[in-house]
């Protein structure tokens, strides 16, 4: 019993920085609910669908605090040791994503590339290319719309499977045994970035993060 009590105290200490950050985020967005901060903030990138539904049903901050402790406990590789390595990495990557990938008023950790950075870490290899795509141009009032083409920028993040976290590497090996590289392809617009390829690997990363 004493061991579980100590683990619970360590977990509460670990989640306090995130709770403070959530409260500040909610206040800055005109919100008052920590639960709303969980559902709308970058923590959602780590959530399974049923966890997101649980958060969306919350009505009090007390519910959010209790839920968050359980959430991080499931993702703690060694509950007997102080702190939570995944939570620490999460905070670091959120901060980095906010600095690197903000776009159009959206904080970087909520963007497509911010999500990828949080789940997979920084890409060892970056590739850039251009692609011509159809573009609908409405023209002047009274004119017929025209379909033209324009160049768009593609940004590809490449990870060697052998360099990924062991839990994720194992899951990828089960579903794609012959795969040696993971590639995420983003369409990069001036004010918006969209993930075109690689969603399945982000989904695997969410599940691989669950340890308990």
Buried (B, 14 or more C-beta within 10 A) or exposed (E): EEEEEEBEEBBEEBBEEBBEBBBEBBEEEEBEBBBBBBBBBBBBBBBBEEBBEBBEEBEEBEBBBEBBBEBBBBBBBEBEEEEBEBBEBBBEBBEBBBEBBBBEEBBBBBBBBBBBBBBBBEBEEEEEEEEEEEEEEEEEEEEEEEEEEEEBBBBBBBBEBEEBBEBBBEBBEEEBEEEEEBBBBBBBEEEEBEBBEBEEBBEBBBEBBBEE
